[in-house]
Amino acid sequence: MGVEFRQGWGWLVLAALTVSTIGDEITLLALMFRTAEKAPAYAVPVLLIMELLPGLIAAPYAGRLIDRRDAARILVMASALQAGIISLIAHYPTFTLAGAALLSVLFTISSAATFALIPVLASGLGMTLARANSLLEMVRSLGMLAGPVAGGVLVGWIGSRNTLLVDAFSFALLALVVMGSGLRRKPQRGDHEEQTLFADYLPLLRNRRLMVVTGALSLEVFATAIADVAFVFLVMVTLGSGPTAFGMLTALWAGGMLIGAGLAEKVIGHRIGLTAFGTATVMGVTMLLIGLAPIGFAIVAVAFILGGGANSIHNVAVRTLLQSECPPADHGKVAAIYGAVTRTAVIGGYVAGGFFVPNDAPTAYLVGGLLGVAAGVIGWRIFNGGWRTAPI
């Protein structure tokens, strides 16, 4: 697997990724506002499905594409296409649902490409893989924190059409920066070009440790998705609070994620696997704490800070673990597998969470917490083959 990287451009690539990540959040918010204002009520859930399902279906093909072609050039093309499609949606609202489906596929491709390019960036910037993934997590956290705020301000100030055009520019900027950086990840050619899709993925599906990581930690994603559904009802019904409390808790979670991203490399050290499963356990414990003592805002606030920090470190550890467990030639397919499984877990968690709302949000957190602790503790035991820690 050959790599190329023009020195001095690494930080520009990370900055462009930050702007583009904020743009992702802005796009979602702008499309939601436009759809809610100008389409029937059922169009909003249809929009959400169109933003998720096509990418889920395309994931296996996206992973193989990344591993067979230059991931950097694919990221450039995907970003340019995203810019074009968002511009088209901005000018032609009737194209929104079809455009959302195309964006879903392109997001899956660009996410897998980014996952595969992180080790190249780490090498070019002279940093550890854990450090590079920590920086990526800070990028994602900033996007989650700043994106909705920026999107809300922009939609209110210049309207959804112009907001979408601003976002289209962020993707065009990413394409230009990656193109100018000289970033390359050239795969080795081989007999695998003629293999079927299933044969391409079979070695990874037989990788016991990879499958344990994917299965156990997807259970953690399922658990947190249950709690996500119950969150707004925890604030409004259980705590008897309103939008201010909701916003404060959301900000505390995002703040915890930023802190966690900054500490991730130091916390992980040489215990990547233990950190991945250990932070999953911590996230489960914070959900249990909320479920057992939901009436105190201070307790919930502390749990959100700890949970956000653990979530951020967990994300860094999982990406680093997956990149370490598999050869670089398979990184695109690994990203596709984990992305598809976790997206499916999110959908399942949202459905399961619906059974607990609006009046039983604490129980949703209890169930999510128990599943999260089980995913961390039992998953580590199976992954490691014992309770004693191993170097990875």
C-alpha positions in Angstrom: 0.0 0.0 0.0 1.8 3.1 -1.2 1.3 6.5 0.4 2.2 10.0 -0.6 1.8 13.3 1.3 2.9 16.8 0.6 4.6 18.2 3.7 3.0 21.3 5.3 -0.6 20.5 4.2 -1.6 18.1 7.0 -3.1 20.8 9.2 -4.9 22.4 6.3 -6.5 19.0 5.6 -7.6 18.7 9.2 -9.0 22.3 9.1 -10.9 21.6 5.9 -12.3 18.5 7.5 -13.5 20.6 10.5 -15.3 23.0 8.2 -16.8 20.2 6.2 -18.0 18.4 9.4 -19.7 21.6 10.6 -21.2 21.7 7.1 -22.7 18.3 7.5 -24.6 19.5 10.6 -25.7 22.7 8.8 -27.0 20.6 5.8 -29.1 18.4 8.1 -30.6 21.4 9.9 -31.3 23.4 6.8 -32.9 20.4 5.0 -35.0 19.7 8.1 -36.3 23.3 8.3 -37.0 23.5 4.6 -38.9 20.1 4.6 -40.9 21.0 7.7 -41.9 24.3 6.3 -42.8 23.4 2.7 -43.7 19.6 2.7 -46.3 17.4 4.4 -45.6 16.2 8.0 -44.6 12.7 6.8 -41.8 14.2 4.6 -39.6 14.7 7.7 -39.2 11.1 8.7 -38.9 10.2 5.0 -36.1 12.7 4.7 -34.3 11.1 7.7 -34.7 7.6 6.1 -33.3 8.8 2.8 -30.3 10.3 4.6 -29.5 6.9 6.2 -30.8 3.9 4.3 -29.1 4.4 0.8 -25.7 4.8 2.5 -26.3 1.7 4.6 -27.0 -0.4 1.4 -24.0 1.0 -0.4 -21.6 0.5 2.4 -20.0 -2.8 1.3 -19.4 -1.5 -2.2 -18.0 1.8 -0.8 -15.5 -0.1 1.3 -14.3 -2.2 -1.6 -14.0 0.9 -3.8 -11.8 2.6 -1.2 -9.4 -0.3 -0.9 -9.2 -0.8 -4.7 -8.6 2.8 -5.7 -6.8 5.9 -4.4 -8.8 6.9 -1.3 -7.7 10.5 -1.5 -8.9 11.0 -5.1 -12.2 9.3 -4.2 -12.5 11.7 -1.3 -11.9 14.6 -3.7 -14.6 13.4 -6.1 -17.1 12.6 -3.4 -16.6 16.0 -1.8 -17.0 17.8 -5.2 -20.2 15.8 -5.9 -21.5 16.6 -2.5 -21.0 20.3 -3.2 -22.8 20.0 -6.5 -25.7 18.1 -5.1 -26.2 20.5 -2.2 -26.1 23.4 -4.6 -28.7 21.7 -6.8 -31.0 21.1 -3.7 -30.6 24.7 -2.8 -31.9 25.9 -6.2 -34.4 23.1 -6.8 -36.3 22.1 -3.6 -38.2 19.3 -5.4 -34.9 17.5 -5.7 -34.5 17.3 -1.9 -35.4 13.7 -1.2 -33.4 12.3 -4.2 -30.5 14.6 -3.3 -30.6 13.4 0.3 -30.3 9.8 -0.9 -27.3 10.6 -3.1 -25.7 12.5 -0.2 -26.2 9.5 2.0 -24.2 7.3 -0.4 -21.5 10.0 -0.8 -21.2 10.4 3.0 -20.7 6.7 3.3 -17.9 6.8 0.7 -16.2 9.9 2.1 -16.4 8.5 5.7 -14.7 5.3 4.6 -12.1 7.3 2.6 -11.3 9.5 5.7 -10.9 6.4 7.9 -8.4 4.9 5.4 -6.5 8.2 5.1 -6.0 8.9 8.8 -3.0 6.6 9.1 -1.5 8.4 6.1 -2.1 11.8 7.7 -0.6 10.4 11.0 2.6 9.4 9.2 2.8 12.7 7.3 2.4 14.7 10.4 4.8 12.6 12.4 2.3 11.6 15.1 0.9 8.4 16.6 -2.3 6.9 15.1 -4.1 7.5 18.4 -3.1 11.2 18.3 -4.4 11.5 14.7 -7.7 9.9 15.7 -7.9 12.2 18.7 -7.6 15.2 16.4 -10.3 13.7 14.1 -12.5 13.3 17.1 -12.0 16.9 18.1 -13.0 17.8 14.6 -16.2 15.8 14.9 -16.9 17.2 18.3 -16.5 20.8 17.1 -18.8 20.0 14.2 -21.4 18.6 16.5 -21.2 21.6 18.8 -20.8 24.4 16.3 -22.8 23.0 13.4 -26.3 23.2 14.8 -25.7 26.6 16.2 -24.2 27.9 13.0 -27.0 26.3 11.0 -29.7 27.8 13.1 -28.1 31.3 12.9 -27.6 31.0 9.1 -31.1 29.7 8.4 -32.6 32.5 10.4 -30.3 35.2 8.9 -30.0 34.3 5.2 -32.6 31.5 4.7 -32.2 27.8 4.0 -31.3 28.2 0.3 -28.3 30.4 1.0 -27.3 28.3 4.0 -27.1 25.3 1.8 -24.9 27.2 -0.7 -22.6 28.1 2.2 -22.4 24.4 3.1 -21.8 23.4 -0.5 -18.7 25.8 -0.4 -17.4 23.9 2.6 -17.3 20.6 0.6 -15.8 22.3 -2.4 -13.1 23.7 -0.1 -12.4 20.2 1.3 -12.0 18.9 -2.3 -9.6 21.6 -3.2 -7.4 21.2 -0.1 -7.2 17.5 -0.4 -6.3 17.8 -4.1 -3.6 20.4 -3.3 -2.2 18.5 -0.4 -0.8 15.7 -2.6 -2.4 13.2 -0.2 -2.4 9.8 -1.8 -3.2 6.2 -0.7 -2.4 4.0 -3.6 -3.6 0.3 -3.2 -1.5 -2.6 -4.4 -3.0 -4.4 -7.4 -3.6 -8.1 -7.1 -5.8 -11.0 -8.0 -8.5 -9.7 -5.6 -9.7 -7.4 -8.5 -11.7 -10.4 -9.9 -13.2 -11.5 -6.6 -16.8 -11.3 -5.7 -18.0 -8.9 -3.1 -18.5 -11.6 -0.5 -15.1 -13.1 -1.2 -13.5 -9.7 -0.7 -15.0 -9.4 2.8 -14.7 -13.1 3.8 -11.2 -12.8 5.4 -12.5 -9.9 7.6 -15.6 -11.8 8.5 -13.4 -14.6 9.7 -11.3 -12.3 11.8 -12.6 -13.2 15.3 -11.2 -10.2 17.1 -12.6 -7.8 14.5 -16.0 -9.4 14.7 -16.0 -9.3 18.5 -15.1 -5.6 18.4 -17.8 -4.9 15.8 -20.5 -6.9 17.6 -19.9 -5.9 21.2 -19.4 -2.2 20.5 -22.4 -2.1 18.2 -24.4 -3.3 21.2 -23.0 -0.2 23.0 -24.3 2.0 20.1 -27.7 0.3 20.3 -27.8 1.1 24.0 -26.9 4.8 23.6 -29.5 5.1 20.8 -32.2 3.9 23.3 -31.1 6.7 25.7 -30.9 9.3 22.9 -34.6 8.7 22.1 -35.5 9.1 25.8 -33.3 12.2 26.4 -35.8 14.9 25.5 -38.5 13.2 27.6 -36.0 12.8 30.5 -35.6 16.6 30.5 -39.3 17.6 29.9 -41.2 14.9 31.8 -38.9 13.4 34.4 -37.0 16.5 35.3 -39.9 18.8 34.5 -37.5 21.3 32.8 -37.6 23.0 29.4 -35.4 24.0 26.4 -32.8 25.7 28.6 -32.0 22.5 30.6 -32.0 20.6 27.3 -29.5 23.0 25.8 -27.3 23.0 28.9 -27.1 19.2 29.0 -26.4 19.0 25.3 -23.6 21.5 25.7 -22.2 19.6 28.7 -22.1 16.4 26.7 -20.3 18.2 23.8 -17.9 19.8 26.3 -17.2 16.4 27.7 -16.5 15.1 24.2 -14.0 17.9 23.5 -12.2 17.2 26.8 -12.2 13.5 26.1 -10.7 14.0 22.6 -7.9 16.1 24.1 -7.1 13.4 26.7 -7.7 10.3 24.5 -4.1 9.7 23.4 -2.8 9.8 27.0 -5.6 7.6 28.3 -5.3 5.0 25.6 -1.5 4.6 25.7 -0.7 1.0 24.7 -4.0 -0.4 26.0 -6.2 0.3 22.9 -8.5 -2.7 23.4 -8.9 -2.2 27.1 -9.7 1.5 26.6 -12.3 0.8 23.9 -14.2 -1.7 26.0 -13.5 0.1 29.3 -15.0 3.4 28.1 -18.0 1.5 26.8 -18.5 0.3 30.3 -18.1 3.8 31.7 -20.8 5.0 29.2 -23.1 2.2 30.5 -22.5 3.2 34.1 -23.4 6.9 33.4 -26.6 5.8 31.8 -27.3 3.6 34.9 -26.6 6.6 37.1 -29.2 8.7 35.2 -31.7 5.9 35.3 -31.3 5.3 39.0 -31.2 8.9 40.1 -33.0 10.9 37.4 -34.6 13.6 39.6 -31.5 15.6 40.3 -30.3 17.9 37.5 -26.8 18.0 39.1 -26.4 14.2 38.9 -27.6 14.1 35.4 -25.2 17.0 34.4 -22.2 15.1 35.9 -23.3 11.9 34.1 -23.5 13.8 30.8 -20.0 15.3 31.2 -18.5 11.9 32.1 -20.5 10.2 29.4 -19.4 12.7 26.7 -15.8 12.3 27.7 -16.0 8.5 27.7 -17.8 8.5 24.4 -15.1 10.6 22.7 -12.2 8.5 24.1 -14.2 5.4 23.1 -14.5 6.6 19.5 -10.8 7.3 19.3 -9.9 3.9 20.7 -12.3 2.0 18.5 -11.0 3.6 15.3 -7.4 3.1 16.4 -8.1 -0.5 17.3 -9.8 -1.3 14.0 -7.0 0.3 12.0 -4.4 -1.6 14.1 -6.1 -5.0 13.9 -6.3 -5.1 10.1 -3.8 -4.4 7.3 -4.1 -1.0 5.5 -5.3 -2.7 2.3 -8.5 -3.6 4.2 -9.2 -0.3 6.0 -11.9 0.8 3.6 -13.8 -2.5 4.0 -13.3 -2.4 7.8 -14.8 1.1 7.9 -17.7 -0.1 5.8 -18.4 -3.0 8.1 -18.3 -1.0 11.2 -20.3 1.9 9.7 -23.0 -0.4 8.4 -23.4 -2.4 11.6 -23.4 0.7 13.9 -26.0 2.5 11.6 -28.2 -0.6 11.9 -27.7 -0.5 15.7 -28.8 3.1 15.8 -32.0 2.3 13.8 -32.7 -0.6 16.2 -32.0 1.6 19.2 -34.3 4.3 18.1 -37.1 1.8 17.6 -36.5 0.2 21.0 -36.3 3.6 22.7 -39.8 4.5 21.4 -41.3 1.9 23.7 -40.2 3.8 26.8 -41.3 7.3 26.0 -42.8 9.7 26.9 -43.4 8.7 30.5 -40.7 6.1 31.3 -37.4 7.7 30.2 -35.5 6.5 33.4 -36.2 2.9 32.5 -34.8 3.5 29.0 -31.6 4.8 30.6 -31.5 1.7 32.9 -31.9 -0.7 30.0 -29.4 1.2 27.9 -27.0 1.3 30.9 -27.2 -2.5 31.5 -26.6 -3.2 27.8 -23.7 -0.8 27.7 -22.0 -2.4 30.8 -22.6 -5.8 29.3 -21.1 -4.8 26.0 -18.0 -3.4 27.7 -17.4 -6.1 30.3 -18.4 -9.3 28.4 -17.0 -7.9 25.1 -13.6 -7.4 26.7 -13.6 -10.9 28.1 -14.3 -12.5 24.7 -12.0 -10.1 22.8 -9.1 -10.6 25.2 -9.6 -14.2 26.0 -9.3 -13.5 29.7 -9.6 -10.7 32.2 -5.9 -9.8 32.3 -4.9 -6.9 30.1 -3.0 -7.4 26.9 -0.8 -4.8 25.1 -3.6 -4.1 22.6 
